Amino acid sequence: MSESLDNINTKIQEDISPTKKLSGLHLKIVSYIAIIWSLFQLWYASPFPFMFDFGMFKGLPARAIHLGFALLLAFLIFPITKNKKISAVDIFIAVLALFCCLYFLLLSVSGCSTTQGDSSRRRALH
């Protein structure tokens, strides 16, 4: 009887908390990504980029980096599949989301996103 109650409690916890039970290498990877994201936020909010004249981001590129970290962690922590470990599908979707944000960051840096359809300000990318 107690085994069935434990089994029922386990099923309830799985339904309530859709997060993965991370351990080992997966836990380290997610932890490192979260720490790097925190360090980026501290750097971005501090006066150090202006003091060292390095790592200054305007609003839109900083938001793209922030969104990239958030989507990467969200897809690694919250499962697409029902497996207990991070699956290849979860990794693929997380990396795809990160790539989309970094692609927008690349467009912001190159100036493509600032023209906003104005053909008179079109620049050649060479």
N, C-alpha and C positions, 0 to 999 in steps of 0.2 A: 504494500500500500504506500509506504514512504517513497519507494522508487518511482511510482507513478506520479506522486505529488512533486517530487524533484524534477521529473520529466516535464510535467505541466508548467512548473515555475520556469524551467529553462526555455520552453517554447514561448511563454509570456514575455520573458526578458528579450528574446530574439525579436519578437514583434514590436516591443516598445522601443528598443534601441537598435536602429538599423545600421549602426557603425560596425566596422569589422573589429574583431579581436586581434589586434596587431601584436606580434611578438617577433623577437629575433631581428633579422636584417630589415624586414619591412618596418618595424617600429623605429629602428635607427634612421632609416631613410626619411620617413615622415617627420621624425623629430628634427633631423638636420634641416629639412626644408622649412619647417616652422621656425627654427632658430635663425636661419638665414633671412627669412621674411621679416622677423622681428628686428634683426640688425639693419635691414634696409629701411624699415620704418623709422628707427632711431636715427639713422644717418640722414634721411630725408627731412626729418623734423628738427634736426640740430643745426647750429650755426657753422658746423665744420665744413660743409660744401662751399660756403662763401669764404671761409678763412683760408682753405687750401686751394680754392678755385678748381675743384675737382668734384665730379659727381653731382652737378646741379641738374635737376630735371624740372621742366615746366610742368604744368598741371596735367596735360593729357598723357605724355609719356609715363609719368609717375602713376597715373591711374591704370594705364595698360599693364605696367609691371605689377601693381597691386592686384589687379584682377587675375593676372596670370598665376600668381602665387595662390590666390584664393581658390581658383578653379582646380589647380593642380592638387592642392590638399583636399578639396571637397571630393574629387573623384577618386582619390586614393583612400580616403577614410570611409566615405559612404559608398556602399557597393552598388554596382550595376547588376552584377550576378549574385547568386545566393551562396557562393563559396565562402569558406571561412578565411581563406588567404586571398591576397591580391591576385586577381587573374590577369591574363594577358589582355583581355578586353578592357578591364579597368585601367591598366597602364596605357593602352593605346588611346583611350578617350582622354585621359589626363594629359598625356603628351600632346595630343591634338588641340586641346583647349589652350595649353601653354603656348603652342606654336601660333595659334590665332592671335593671342595677345601680343606675342613678340613680333609677329608680322605687322600688326598695327603700330607697334613701337618703331619698327624699321621704316614704315611709311611716314610716321611723324618726324623722324630724324631726317629723312631724305627730302621732306617738304611736299610730298605728294598729297598728304591729307589736308594741307593748308589751302590748296587752290579751290576746293569745294565746288568743282564744276565750272569755274571761271576760266574760259579758254584763253583769255588775254594774259593770264598769269601762268600759263602752262610752261613747264620746264622740261627740258630733255634730260633723261637719265642716262648718262654715259659713264 
